[in-house]
Amino acid sequence: MSVQPRTRVLHVVPRFKPGGVSRVIENLIGGDDDNFVSAVAFGANEWPGPLEGLNVPSFIVPLFPSTPGTFAKAFWALRRVIRDNQIDVVHSHHRFSSLAGRAAARAAGARFVCSVHDFAGGKGLLTRLALGKDVMVYGRSVQEYLGEYFAVRNARIRNITMGVSPPREYSREELRQFRIEAGVSSEAPLIVFAGRLEHEKAPDILVDAVPRILASVGDAVICIAGDGPMRSELERTVKERGLESSVRFLGWRDDADRIMGAADIVVHLRRGLEAFGLTVVEAMLLGRPVVAVDSGALRDIVKNGETGVRLETLEAGAFADAVVRLLLDRDFAARLAFAARETAVRKWTLQAMIAETHQVYREVLQRSDD
């Protein structure tokens, strides 16, 4: 009995770094089976742990910084990797790597697919050329965006289920230990923000809301897990307003699930459109009530008053009022948390994402056209 050769997939991204895109790649690689085997090509690896743990081949190619001057170098480097490793499918996760990756795949005789993870701009024709014929998105909002701004036909777009790894559920003692480490009493209401401290994530709105939250719930504590260009500005604001005893800056953490598990509320803010919102789904899986802004994919993830609280506008007063309501009305918060967990467990599974992605690979390999 002959053994069917495995399909070789090359995931391509300019920077492999902590965040949603790399998590998707990590989860897809982790879902490889007897039919598929993966490798990764990147310009910079800022998150080596996951790839080392998965023990997959990785290649450094000149994809970062993503500039016109590096395109030719990226093309030739990717072409060599594809040919030398007999790659069947190139799966790009970025606009620039799509432009170089699609050209290299065509030259080396491989198929090409890409995932769009964001609302990045660009020129219409160049974007359509980069994306190719088989585009994967992880929500209705990105699909609509590609159609509206880049005239990408729906027939080319596959809406794939976003798979979210079930976060580790820590014991009560482990959660208590986090509170001790963070200087948060066991009785204090705990609000958690987990994300990069940058303008798009709107952590300044959270800081602006703190005085109003404390006016109603004086012993509340806000833990901010993350780092980024706004951190020093935020810390200065907290100090100037005398809020140091109520706000903790935890820096970048690899135990965000433990921090969210210890929380009473998890908050997720955003300027502009949100392509998905992994932190929101992780909090839902942990059974934590969520306050999020009405932005992009969050409209489909957080059903206002059913699986969380979704704010119509990004405004500190409205945000503070939503947080206070959840802290004071524990029955309401518990109902939201229960419904959120039930929805997340059923809807955003790794098995669905992996199966749907593998089906796209099979379809492009079976087609006779490029």
Buried (B, 14 or more C-beta within 10 A) or exposed (E): EEEEEBBBBBBBBBBBBBBBBBBBBBBBBBBBEEEBBBBBBBBBBEBEEBBEEBEBBBBEBBBBEBEEEBBEEBBBBBBBBBBEBEBBBBBBBBBBBBBBBBBBBBBBEBBBBBBBBBBEEBEEEEBBEBBBBBBBBBBEBBBBBBBEEBEBEEEBBBBBBBBBBBBEEBEEEBBBBBBEEBEBEEEBBBBBBBBBBBEBBBBBBBBBBBBBBBEBBEEBBBBBBBBBEBBEEBBEBBEEBEBEEBBBBBEBBEBBBBBBBBBBBBBBBBBEBBBBBBBBBBBBBBBBBBBBBBBBBBBEBBBBEEBBBBBEEBBBEBBBBBBBBBBEEEEBBEBBBEBBBEBBBEBBBBEBBBBBBBEBBBEBEEEEEE
